[in-house]
Amino acid sequence: MDYKSPWEFLLFINEDMSLNGQNVLLGPVPKGKGEKENRKVRNKGGIFMVNVYLKDGSKLEIEKGSSILDVAKKISEGLARNATCGEVDGKVEDLRFIIEKDCNLVIHTFKEDDIEGKKAYWHTTSHVMAQAVKRLFPDVKFAIGPAIDEGFYYDFDVEKPFTDEDKLKIEEEMKKIIKENIAIEKFSLPKDEALKLMEGQPYKQELINDLPEGEEISFYKQGDFTDLCAGPHLESTGKLKSIKILSSSGAYWKGSEKNKMLQRIYAISFPKASMIEEHLKLLEEAKERDHRKIGKDLEIFMTHKLVGSGLPMYLPNGATIRRILERYIQDKEISLGYDHVYTPSLANVDLYKTSGHWDHYKEDMFPVMKMDNEEMVLRPMNCPHHMLIYKHNMHSYRDLPIRIGELAHDFRYEASGSVCGLERVRQMCQNDAHLFVRPDQIKEEVGRVLNLIKEVYQKDFGFPASAFKYRLSLRDKANKEKYIDNDEMWETAESQLREILKELNIDFYEAEGEAAFYGPKIDIQIKTALNHDITIPTCQLDFALPERFELEYIAEDGKAHRPVVIHRAILGSSDRFISFLLEETKGNLPVWLAPTQVKILPITDEQHEYCNNLKDGLLAKGIRVKLDDRNEKTGYKIREAQLEKVPYMLVIGKREVEDNLVAVRSRNDGDIGTMKKQEFLDKILEEIKNKK
C-alpha cells in the first residue's frame, strides 16, 4: 500500500496494530484530523489496548473493542450478573456498547441509590409490557413507555380502557415473555426506513418526525416485537425477575388536553420477589401520607374547577398553619438582620428582559397582558424587584451586607397535568431573600445561610442531620445556551462555592445541569419518610444580576464596585413546605403548628360553664382551643378529636369541676392523668415555646 505521508503510515499501524507480524509501540501521534493530541498506541501481542478509568479512581487496561459487559466480567462475575447498563464519559449506554478508546466508565446495577441502573431495568420491563399488550390486543397503537422515579409506565391507544381482568392477563403474558428469555437486539435505521418500519403506528412516526435531522434513529427488537427507543436495555428478557402491574389511568398524548386520551399502565419490577412486597407496603404508606388526602381529611385546603387548576384555596385550618409558618420564618429573619419588603406580583416585561428571565424562563411564565402602553406579566420570581430596591439608594461598603427578604407571591405556568395539590401549584408564596455582599463577605454570609437552614430544619422541626445531603449544583457545560453566557463568572462562582463547602467541612456532591440560569447553588437534599430526595432550602451565588442591573457600592478606595448577590430560600414556597410537613408527619403537626392545639370535651351539660371559662382562659394565653359541647358520647368526641390530629384533649367531668382540674389526653400518649389548670397551661406553653 502506498502512503502519502509518514503520518498516514502511522495511522495505518494504529488501526492494524502490527506491521509484518511484529509488535510495535509508537510514540505520540501528532494532532490531525480526527486524532487527539498525544494519543498513544498501546500494543500487546498485536492487540490494541485502551484504558478505562473506574468510579473508584482505579485504572483498568482492556482490549479495544471490548463491551461494557466484558469490562464488568473482568472486574467480577457478580458485577457482570447484576450490571444493567454503563456510563461512558457521562453518557448512559447499553452493556453491549463497544469501547474503542480511553474513557471514564461507571457500571450501573439495580441498587437503591443507582437511578440509572434501576431505570435501565425498568425501561426494559416497559418493552416487555408493550410486547404483552401487542400479543393480547393486536390492533394496539403504541405511544411512549419511559422509566420514571418509581417504576415505569406505557401509554397505549386501545378501543376501551383496560379492565382489572385485562391487567391480570397482561401481567401473566409478561411473565411468559420473561420466561422465554428472548434476546434483545439494538439496531438503527435512516429516517425513511424508520418511518416505513413504523407504518400503522402513528405516535411512533410522529416521534420520528420530531427528531432533528441527522439524529440516530434506534430500535430495540425482542422476538416478535420491535420498538423505537434510545435505550439502554438489558441483554434479554430473562434478566428480569419479579413484576407487578400497579394501576391504569387515562393520559393525554404529550400531556396536552388537545390530543387524544390514551390508556396508561403503571407497573414496577425488581430483581427479587421480596422487593416487590416491600414496594407495595411503601405504596400503602405513601397513600396514608398523601398530603392531598390529609389536606381533605383535616380541612386544610380545597380546589375548585371554577377557580382553576393548580390554584388551591386555604381553609381556616390551613390558613392558620400557613400564618404561623410565615410569621415564624419572618420573625427569625428579622432577628438576623433581614429587612422585609413587599413588591408587586405584576411587572413590565422589560424588567425580566433586563434580568435575563425572559430569555431563559419565559416558557414557564404566564402570557403577556397588554395594558395601555405597557406589556405586563405575572412574575415567576421576585429577584429583579429586589435588585431595584437595592439600587434605590447609593450604598457604602460599610452598609453591606444588605439582606432583603419577602414572602412573595410568584406565578409559574405549570401544565395542568403536572399540578398536584399544594406540592406543585401555579401561584405560590416564596420565602425568598437576597443578600447583597462585598466579595470578602461571601464565605461568612453563605455560612450564615447554611447555619439558618440547620437551625430551622434540625432544631425547630427536628429532622435528623442524617436526612440531609448537600449538593453543589453546577451548569451543564455541554448546554451552555441554557445559562447566562459568561464563562469567567461561572468558573469564579462555582469554585467559590466549592471552596466554601470544603472550608466549612461540609460533605457534598456535585451535579451538573442543576444550576440556576444565572449562577451555581448549594441545594440541600432532604431524605423524606418515603425515601425520596427533595430540594427545599437552597443558597445561590450570583455575579450576573448585579452586572445586568448595574448595582454598585462605594468601596474603601472611594470607587464604585459591584456587589455579589446571594439568593436563598429556607422554607421554599409555603405551599410546598406545608405539603412536605403533612406527608412527613401524617398530619400530626407539632403543638406549636397545629391549627387546633386543645379541644375541651365536657362529659355532660353540667360542665359547660366550667368548660367555657376554661376555654376563655386558654384563649387569653394565646392557645388555639375549641369546645366540643355537642350532645354526643365522650368516646365519640375523643375519636373525632383523634382523627382531627388535635394534640391535646381536656376531658371535663363532675370531679374535674369540683377539684378545679383537667383530665388530659394526649394525641400520641393517650390518657396522661389529671392536672391543675395552671400545670397544664405551663406544660403546653413550654412545648410551644421550645417547638417540641
Secondary structure as GFF3:
##gff-version 3
##sequence-region A 1 692
A	DSSP	alpha_helix	6	16	.	.	.	ID=ss1
A	DSSP	beta_strand	18	19	.	.	.	ID=ss2
A	DSSP	beta_strand	22	23	.	.	.	ID=ss3
A	DSSP	beta_strand	42	44	.	.	.	ID=ss4
A	DSSP	beta_strand	47	54	.	.	.	ID=ss5
A	DSSP	beta_strand	59	63	.	.	.	ID=ss6
A	DSSP	beta_strand	66	67	.	.	.	ID=ss7
A	DSSP	alpha_helix	68	75	.	.	.	ID=ss8
A	DSSP	alpha_helix	77	82	.	.	.	ID=ss9
A	DSSP	beta_strand	83	88	.	.	.	ID=ss10
A	DSSP	beta_strand	91	93	.	.	.	ID=ss11
A	DSSP	beta_strand	98	99	.	.	.	ID=ss12
A	DSSP	beta_strand	103	109	.	.	.	ID=ss13
A	DSSP	alpha_helix	115	136	.	.	.	ID=ss14
A	DSSP	beta_strand	141	142	.	.	.	ID=ss15
A	DSSP	beta_strand	147	148	.	.	.	ID=ss16
A	DSSP	beta_strand	151	157	.	.	.	ID=ss17
A	DSSP	alpha_helix	164	180	.	.	.	ID=ss18
A	DSSP	beta_strand	184	189	.	.	.	ID=ss19
A	DSSP	alpha_helix	191	197	.	.	.	ID=ss20
A	DSSP	alpha_helix	202	210	.	.	.	ID=ss21
A	DSSP	beta_strand	217	222	.	.	.	ID=ss22
A	DSSP	beta_strand	225	228	.	.	.	ID=ss23
A	DSSP	three_ten_helix	237	239	.	.	.	ID=ss24
A	DSSP	beta_strand	242	252	.	.	.	ID=ss25
A	DSSP	three_ten_helix	253	255	.	.	.	ID=ss26
A	DSSP	beta_strand	261	270	.	.	.	ID=ss27
A	DSSP	alpha_helix	273	289	.	.	.	ID=ss28
A	DSSP	alpha_helix	291	297	.	.	.	ID=ss29
A	DSSP	beta_strand	301	302	.	.	.	ID=ss30
A	DSSP	beta_strand	313	314	.	.	.	ID=ss31
A	DSSP	alpha_helix	316	335	.	.	.	ID=ss32
A	DSSP	beta_strand	339	340	.	.	.	ID=ss33
A	DSSP	beta_strand	346	348	.	.	.	ID=ss34
A	DSSP	alpha_helix	349	355	.	.	.	ID=ss35
A	DSSP	alpha_helix	357	361	.	.	.	ID=ss36
A	DSSP	three_ten_helix	362	364	.	.	.	ID=ss37
A	DSSP	beta_strand	369	371	.	.	.	ID=ss38
A	DSSP	beta_strand	374	378	.	.	.	ID=ss39
A	DSSP	alpha_helix	383	391	.	.	.	ID=ss40
A	DSSP	beta_strand	402	411	.	.	.	ID=ss41
A	DSSP	beta_strand	427	437	.	.	.	ID=ss42
A	DSSP	three_ten_helix	439	441	.	.	.	ID=ss43
A	DSSP	alpha_helix	442	454	.	.	.	ID=ss44
A	DSSP	pi_helix	455	460	.	.	.	ID=ss45
A	DSSP	three_ten_helix	465	467	.	.	.	ID=ss46
A	DSSP	beta_strand	468	474	.	.	.	ID=ss47
A	DSSP	three_ten_helix	477	482	.	.	.	ID=ss48
A	DSSP	alpha_helix	487	503	.	.	.	ID=ss49
A	DSSP	beta_strand	508	512	.	.	.	ID=ss50
A	DSSP	beta_strand	521	527	.	.	.	ID=ss51
A	DSSP	beta_strand	533	542	.	.	.	ID=ss52
A	DSSP	alpha_helix	544	548	.	.	.	ID=ss53
A	DSSP	beta_strand	553	554	.	.	.	ID=ss54
A	DSSP	beta_strand	560	561	.	.	.	ID=ss55
A	DSSP	beta_strand	564	573	.	.	.	ID=ss56
A	DSSP	alpha_helix	574	585	.	.	.	ID=ss57
A	DSSP	beta_strand	598	602	.	.	.	ID=ss58
A	DSSP	three_ten_helix	605	607	.	.	.	ID=ss59
A	DSSP	alpha_helix	608	620	.	.	.	ID=ss60
A	DSSP	beta_strand	625	627	.	.	.	ID=ss61
A	DSSP	alpha_helix	634	643	.	.	.	ID=ss62
A	DSSP	beta_strand	648	652	.	.	.	ID=ss63
A	DSSP	alpha_helix	654	659	.	.	.	ID=ss64
A	DSSP	beta_strand	661	666	.	.	.	ID=ss65
A	DSSP	beta_strand	670	676	.	.	.	ID=ss66
A	DSSP	alpha_helix	677	690	.	.	.	ID=ss67
###
